[in-house]
Amino acid sequence: MGFAALRYVRKVSGMNKPSKANEAALRPAVHEIAHITQHLLADLVTTATPKDREVEAERRRARAVARFG
């Protein structure tokens, strides 16, 4: 989760590699974004049944065979 938060903060700030002066400001922002995202994901609910990777892979293979032969 931390890497995604870092990428998000870099994108929003427009900085790929922050200067030493700005690094202190970006570090807590990355931590807060990661923390908030964890809370968001924990609070989400769904009524959909979980997907089985093997079943989904078989469906993809069947579609590929139908499409490409």
C-alpha positions as CSV (number, residue, x, y, z in Angstrom):
1,M,0.0,0.0,0.0
2,G,2.9,2.4,0.7
3,F,4.2,2.3,-2.8
4,A,0.8,3.3,-4.3
5,A,0.5,6.1,-1.8
6,L,4.0,7.3,-2.6
7,R,3.2,7.3,-6.3
8,Y,-0.1,9.2,-5.7
9,V,1.7,11.9,-3.6
10,R,4.4,12.2,-6.2
11,K,1.8,12.6,-8.9
12,V,-0.2,15.2,-7.0
13,S,2.9,17.2,-6.0
14,G,4.4,16.9,-9.5
15,M,7.7,15.7,-8.0
16,N,9.5,12.5,-9.0
17,K,12.3,12.9,-6.5
18,P,11.6,15.6,-3.8
19,S,14.3,17.8,-2.6
20,K,15.6,17.3,1.0
21,A,13.6,20.4,2.0
22,N,10.3,18.9,0.7
23,E,11.0,15.3,1.7
24,A,9.9,16.1,5.3
25,A,6.6,17.3,4.1
26,L,5.9,14.4,1.7
27,R,6.8,11.6,4.1
28,P,3.8,12.2,6.5
29,A,1.5,12.7,3.4
30,V,2.4,9.3,2.1
31,H,1.7,7.7,5.5
32,E,-1.6,9.5,5.8
33,I,-2.7,8.5,2.3
34,A,-1.8,4.8,3.0
35,H,-3.6,4.9,6.3
36,I,-6.8,6.4,4.8
37,T,-6.8,4.0,1.9
38,Q,-6.5,1.0,4.4
39,H,-9.6,2.4,6.2
40,L,-11.5,2.8,3.0
41,L,-10.8,-0.7,1.8
42,A,-11.7,-2.2,5.2
43,D,-15.0,-0.3,5.2
44,L,-16.1,-1.4,1.7
45,V,-18.8,-4.0,1.5
46,T,-20.1,-6.1,-1.5
47,T,-22.8,-8.6,-2.1
48,A,-20.9,-10.3,-4.9
49,T,-19.5,-13.8,-4.4
50,P,-15.7,-14.1,-4.4
51,K,-14.2,-15.1,-7.7
52,D,-12.2,-18.3,-8.2
53,R,-9.0,-17.6,-10.1
54,E,-9.0,-21.0,-11.7
55,V,-12.6,-20.6,-13.0
56,E,-11.8,-17.2,-14.3
57,A,-8.6,-18.4,-16.0
58,E,-10.6,-21.2,-17.7
59,R,-13.2,-18.7,-18.9
60,R,-10.4,-16.5,-20.4
61,R,-8.9,-19.5,-22.1
62,A,-12.3,-20.5,-23.6
63,R,-12.8,-17.0,-24.9
64,A,-9.4,-17.0,-26.5
65,V,-10.0,-20.3,-28.2
66,A,-13.4,-19.0,-29.5
67,R,-11.8,-15.8,-30.7
68,F,-8.5,-17.0,-32.1
69,G,-9.2,-20.6,-32.8
